[in-house]
Amino acid sequence: MHSRTAFENEHWLRLRLPRHARLTVAVVALIEGMLNARNIEYLSVTGRTKSLKSALEKIEKKKYKNPEEQITDISGIRVITFLEDQVSEIEKVIEELFEIDNENSLDRSSVLGLDRVGYRSTHYVGNLGSERARLPEYSQLEGLKFEVQLRTVLQHAWAELAHDRSFKFKGTLPSRLQRELNLYAGLLELADSGFNKIAREIDEYSYSIESSPSEFNATDINDISISQFIKEIAKENDIEFDAVEMQLDPVIAELKLLGIDNIGKLKILVTDDFIKNYKRFVTYDTPIGFVRSVLMYEDLEKYFSHWKKSWWNQFEDQGELKLLSEKYGYEDVKKILVKKGVMDSVGVDES
């Protein structure tokens, strides 16, 4: 086969690039859809289609004689994850979704060598596969190759620092500076592995307290144990909390101020009487609001002896006032709230 002329390459690319633009969008959507369906966490899935100029430059630089087969990254997709274990999960998704060209795919971390640090990521070259390509929405995309890069956030940071053409780390440096740069790159690799290890241990801790009720009761109050406690309460009592994620640190601090330092002590406060009245009066709440309701219901005056003005709108909810009034009586609730400076006056529909 004769080498293509620059004119032939340009003509071929002008016909091919619109199809690759469609391919890039399709591959991004397929990957995102599968990751979301399987609840695999990731930071981003992005795609780009090479410009005519960029593609021509690569063909010339690599001296491709048959660019239709040799250039595989006209459509490029990058998946950035938080942890190394997530890269492994996403590898399985990519291999399941697409037809992979194993000869041109590689894990760059496996080819660096034992004595080197540097650019690390997993690269796949693939296509949509003949079955999917027959579907109407993927018409004219059969056989088109694309490249998928998988990186953690820290791998991505290093790749951008060390390989950006305009940045100072590019190229050969004096040996002293190169050694220092390699040391810091090694620290990034250690941090990547360290974060991954800690994430696994957090998962193991969560599983251990979930699978052993007796141990769970003795567990210290922390973000993980409180989250598990809330999940159990919601399931056991058919309570639905607002799904918005919230920082639990403020209410954890309040619990410890009141001497509640393990889950067992908190569980004792969630009485049948509390649950009955809570479900009767409170129609909308968050996990933090629920825990605070438990504490106020147990001892309203004691709770507000440690009250912080970091949340003010609790008593805009008439249901909360009704809940407390059911136990203490409206007049006593009002006296405590005014005495403790929660608000100047309160009003509640007692009907």
N, C-alpha and C positions, 0 to 999 in steps of 0.2 A: 504494500500500500504506500503510495507516495505521500510525502508530508504535505499538509494543507498549507496553502498560502495565507498570508495575513488577511487578504480579501475574503477568502473562503471561510476562515475562522470567524470573521466579523459577520458575514452573512448568516452562517449557521447559528451564531449566538443571538443575533437579532430575532431569529425565529424561535429559539429555545428559551430565552429569558422570561417571556410572559408566562410560559408553562411552569417554569421554576418558581416564579412569584406565587402562583397558585399552590404549588407543592409546599413551599415554605409555610404558608398559612395553614394548610391542611395538616402538616406534620405537627406543628405547634399545638393545634386544637386537639389532635388525637392524643398526644402525650399529656397535655393538661387534663383532658377528660378522664384518662385512665388513672392518673395520679390522684385526682380528686375522688374518683369512685372508690379507690382503695385506701383512702385516707393516709396517703404517703405525704409527709410534710416536705415542702420545698420552698426555696426563696423566690425563684423566677424561672420561667420558660420563655426564651426569646428566640426570634428567628431573623435572619437577614438573607437577602438574595444579592449575590455579587452584581456589581454594575458591569456594564459592557467593558469599560476601561480596565477595571480590576481583573476581570476574567481574561481579557486579552493579554494583560501584563503577566499573569500567571502562566498562561500557555507559552508565552515567549521565554519566560525565565526558566521554566522546567523543560523547555524544548520538546513539548508533547507532539508526537507525530499523529496520534489518534485521540484528540482531546475529548471526543464524545465518550470514550471509555476511560480515559485517564484522569480527567478533571472530575473530582467527586464532591466538591464542596461549593458548587454554585449556590445550592441551598444549604445554609448552615444554621443549625439549631443548637442553642446552649442551654443546658439545665444546671442551675446552681442550687445546691442543697446546703443544709446547715451542718450535717455530720457525715462521716465516712460510711456509716451503716446505711444511711439513706441512699448513698451512691449505689451500694450493692442492691438495694431494693429496686431502684430505678433501672439498673442494668437488666434485671429480670423482665421489667415492663417493656423495655426497648426490644429485647430479644423475642418477646411474645408478640408485640405489635407488628414488627416489620420483618422483612426478609433481609438478613444481615450478610454483608460481604466480609467474611471472617479474614480473608487474606489481607484486606486493607484496613481492618479495624485493629485497635491495640489499646493497651493500658500503659500509658507512658511511665507510670510509677514503677512498672516492672522492668523497664529497660534502662533506668537511670544508672543502675549499678549500685553495689553495696557502699561504695565510698563517695557517692555523689548525692547532692540535694539539688532541687530545682523544680522545673516545670512539671507538674503532675496533673493528669486528668485522663479520663477514659474517652476514647474516640471510637465511634461506630460509623461505618459507612453502610448504608442500606437503601432499600427502595420499598415502596408500598406493598409489594407482593402482587402476584397476578390475580388472586381472587378479589382483593379490595379494589384493584385498579379497574376491574370490570364494572364496578358500580358507577351509576351515572354521574354522581358528584365528583368522582375522581377520573373522569374521562380525559384522555390525552396525557395522563400522568404516568402511565405504565412504563416501567423500566428506568424512569428518571432517578438518578442517585442523589442522596443528600448525606450530610455529615452531622452527627450528633455528638456534642462534647458534654461530658458530665464532670462537674467539679464541685468541691465544697467551697464555702465562702472564702476560707483561707487559701485554698489552692488558687482560686480566682484572683485573690489579691496579689499573690506572688506572681502569677502569670502576667497580670497587668503591669506590675512594677518592673519586672525583669525583661519584658518583651515589647513594651511600647516603644516604637521607633524614636519618639521624641524625648524619652526619659533618660536620666543620667545613668541608670543601671545597665543600659544597653551596651553590648560590645565587650571587648577585652579591657579589663581594668588592671592597674598595677597590682602586683601579687598581694601586698598587704591589704589593699581595699577589697580585692576579690575574696581573700580569706575571710575578712569580716562579713562580707555580704553572704558568703556561704554559711557562716555561723548563724546569722539571723534567719536565713532561709530554713536552716535546720530547726531553729526555735519554732518557726511556723508549723513545720511538720510535727514536732513534739506537741504543740498546742492542739493541732488537729486531732491527733491520737488521744490526747488527754481529755479533750471535750467529749470525744466519742466514748471513752471509758466511763467518764462521770455520768453521761446520759444513760448508758447501760445500767450502771449501779442505781440510778434513780428509778429506772423501770423495775429493777429487781426489788428495791425497797417498797415501791408501790404495790407490787405483786405480793410481797411478804405480809404487809399489813392488811391487804384485802383478803388473803386466804386464811388468816389466823385471827379470829375474833378476840381471843383472850389476849394475844400480844397487841392487838390493835388498841384495846382499852388502856394499856400501859404506855402506849406510844406518846412521845412528847408532842406538844402542839407545834405544828409547822405547816407550811403551805400545802404540802402533799397530804398530811394526815387530815387537815381541815377539809380539803377538797373531797377526800374519800368519805369523811363523816357526812358532809352535805349530800353527797351522792346517795349514801345509804338512807339518810332521813327522807330524801325526796322519793326514793323507790318504795320504802316501807309504808309511807303515809300518803302516797299519791299526790305529792306537791310538785308543782312545776315552777321553777325559778326562772327569772330573766336570764337569757343565754349570754348576755354581754359579759365578756371576761373582765374581771376586776382584780386589782391588787388586794390580797388578803392581809398584807402586813399590818394595816391599822387595827383591824379587829383582833389579830393575833396579839398585838401589844396590849390591847384592852383586856383580853383574857388573862394574860400573865400578870397585869396589874391587880386583877381581882383574885389572884392565887390559883387560877385554873391552868395548870401546866401539863395536863395530859387529857387524852380523849375520853377516858373513863369518867373523869370529873365533869366534863361537859355533857356527856350522855345522861348523867344523873339528873341534870336540870331540864332535860326534854321530857317532861311528864306527859301522861295521857291528857291531863287537864289542859296543859299548855297547847298541845297539838289540836285538841278539839276546838278551843277558842281561837287559836291562830287561823285554822281553816275556816272558821265561821266569819271572822272579821277582816282578815288580810287577804286581799284578792290579787295583789301584785307585789312582788318583792324580789330582792337579790340575795345571793348567799350571805353577803355581809349583813344585810338588813335582817335576815333570819336569825343569825347568831346574836345580833344586838337585841332583837326582840326576846330571845331566850334569856339573856342577861337582865334585861329590864323587868321581865315578868318574874324572875326569881327574886330580885331585890332592887326595886326602882331607885330608892334613895342611895343605896350603896353604889349602884352603877354611876349615877350622876355625881358622886363624890370624886370620881376619876374621869369625868366627862371632858372631852376635848372638843373645841369648836371647829373641828375639821369637817363635820357634817351637820347641816342645819335644817335640812328639808325633811327629816324623818317625821316630824309632827305636822307637816302639811298633809300627810296621809291620815284621813279620818279613821281608817281601819285600825291603825296603830293605836290611836287614842282609845278607840272602843275596846280593843284587846286589853289594854292596861286598866281601863275603867272597869272592865268585867271583874278583875281581880281586886283592885284597890278601891274602886269607887271613883267617880269622876272628880268630886271635890278634892279628894286626897291627891289624885294625879295632878290636878291643877296646882295645888299648893306646892308640891314637890318641884314641879317644873318651874314655877315662878321663883321659889326659894333658891333653886340651883342656877337661876339665870338662863335657863334654856330659852325662854321667851317671856315677854312682858305679860301676855295674856294668851289664853287658849280658848278655842271654841270647838264644840263638838255637837253634831247632831245626835241626840240621845234617843231618837225614835227607833 
